[in-house]
């Protein structure tokens, strides 16, 4: 049974989410304080985190940023901020998805299922070539023996691009790969994910470029020629 951490300071909302998730056969833990949540989640194994942005002590953005330093656990942001910049910032920090308030608890459960399904379905096998390895079971990429953890969305994106080296994927094609529920997201969201992925790859191989921009079309993956 998968465990979902609900980080929400409104008791009624947290209780509703708990009831719906447990009806869908997920186990849950609830944290109402940001500081306590961060401390607990850094030492507790959960399968997904529902993370409210506005929290006492430490806000959701900070929690997401800190967790992403050591963990690739899927994170879905819960936010009343509807401005696109807030959505993109959450994704830049490593969130896998976001849901705007007010929301339907059924929608939250559907999103949880989608993110976990995407994450689990990609933990099947590894891809490797010439010192470049995608370890889907561990949610990381390894280049010449050095590795870096990836979020579920980053893992989906890298897997999609690297599945056909040299092929140019437009943004719509990549959206369908990483968001199989066919939601509407902006081109900038894809660009944000690609930027974050490139930054991680650069930490492992600063002199090599794996993900290339193709002006006016989209992106492609190529292994550097030695």
N, C-alpha and C positions, 0 to 999 in steps of 0.2 A: 504494500500500500504506500503510495506517494504521500509525502508530508509537505504541506503548504504553510509557510509562515505568514501570518497576517500582521503587518505593522501599521496600525491604525489607532489614532487616539480618540476617535468617537466610538464609545462602547456599543451603541445600538448598531452602527454600521458594521463593526467588527463581528458582533454576534450574528447578524444576518448573513454575512459572508461565511462565517463558520458553519452555520446551519446548512446553507446551500452546498458548500464544499463537502461536508460530511455526508449529506444526502447523496452526493455523487461519488461516495466511497473514497474520499481523501481524508487523511488525518490532518489536524491543524494545531498550530500553536499561535497564540496571540501576544503581541507586545504593543503597549500603548505609549511607551516612552522611547524616543530615538536613541538616547544613550544606552539604555538597558538593552534595546534591540541589537544595536551594533555589537555590544560586548557579548551577548548571547550567541548571535549568529556567526561570529568569528570563531566560535568553538563548537558549534552545533551543526550536524549534517541535516540539511533539509533539501527537498527536491525543487522547490520554487518559492520565491518571495513576492508577496503582494505588498508593495511599499508606498505608503502615502507620502506626499511631499512635505506637507505642513505638520511637523511633529514637535513635541516639547523636547528641550535639551539639545538634540541634534536633528537637523532636517534630513529629509529623504535623499536629497542630492548628495550630501556629505556621506551618508550611509552607503549609497551606491558606489561612490568614488572609492571609499575605503575598502569595501568588500571586493571590488574589482582588482585590487592590488594582489589578492591571494586566491580569489575564488571565481569560477565561471558559472556559478549557480544561476539559473534563469531568474530574471527580475522583471516584474510588471509594475510600472509606476501607476499610482492612483492619484489623479490631480484635478483640482478645480481650476487650474490655470489653463486657459484655452489658447493662448497665444502660441504660434508655431515655434517661436524661439525657445520657449520652455520645453516643448516636445522634443525639438532637436537637441537641446542641451542634455536632456535626460538620455537620449540615445547616444550622444557623444560620450557620456560618462559610462556607458556600457549597459544601459537598460535594454531588454529584449523587446519590450512592448510598452504601451501606455494606454490607459483608459481614462476618459474624462468624466468627471462628476457633473451632473447626477448620472448614474449608470444603473443598468438592470443587473441584479445579482446573477441572473441566468447568463447574461453576456460575459460576466467575469468568469463564470465556470467554463463557458465555451472557450474563452481566451486561454485560460489555464490549461485546458485539455489540448488546445492547438499548440501552445508553446512546448508542453511536455512531450507531445507526440512528435513534434519536429526534432526536439532534442534527443529523444530516445531512438527515433528511426535512423538517426545519423550515427548512432553508436554501434555500427555494424562491423566495419572493417577499416583498415588503415590504407591510405594512399601514400606511396613513397616513390621517389625518383631522384637519383643523383644528390643525395644529402638533404632532400626536401621531403618531410613526412607530415601528413595530417593524421594525428592520432585521435580518432573520433571517440573512442572509449574514454579517453582522458580529457577530451575537449581542449586539445592543444595543437600547436604547429611546432615542428622541430626542424631547424635548419643547421646542418653541419654540427649536430650534437647539442645545440642550444635550443631551449624550448620556451614557449610563451603560451599562457592560457588564453582561450578565446571564449567569448560569449556564444550563446546558441545561435544568434543571428549572424555573428561573424563567422562561425563555423559553417553555417548554411551558405553564406556568401562565398567563402573561400572554396568550399566543395563544388559549388555551381561553376565558378570561374575555372577552377583547375580540372574539372571533368573533361573539358575540351580545350586544351592549350592552343592558343592562337585564334580561337573563335571569338568574335566580337559579340558581346551581349548588350542589348540596349537596356535601359532602366526598367522598362515594363517587364521584360523577360526576367530580370533579376528580382523584381518585386514579386512575381508569381512564384519564384523559387523559394524566397525566404518568408513570404506571407501567403501560404497556401489557402487561407480562408478568403482570399480575394478582396481584402479591405482596400479602401482608397487611401493611398499615402502619396506624398509629393515626391518629385524627383530629388529634391534636396535631402529627403530622408535617406535615399540610397546613397547619395554623395557623402552624407555624414557617416554612414556605415563604412564606406570604402575608405574614407579618410582615416578613420580609427583603425581599420585593418592594416592599412599601409604603415601607420605609425608603429604598430606592433611588429610587423615584418621587418621594418627598418631597425628596430632594436636588436634583431637577431643577425641582420646582414645589411649594414649601412651602405655597403658599396654595391648592392644588387637591387634590382627592381623587378618585382614579380607581377604586380598589378599595374597595367598601363591604361591611361586614358586615351580614348580615340575621339578626337574632337567632333562634336556634333552627333555622335552615335552612342557611345557608352564606354564599356571597359572590356579588357581581355587579360588573360593570364598567360605568361610565358616564363619558362625556366631560363635563367641566364645561361648564355653560352660560355663555357670556360675557355 
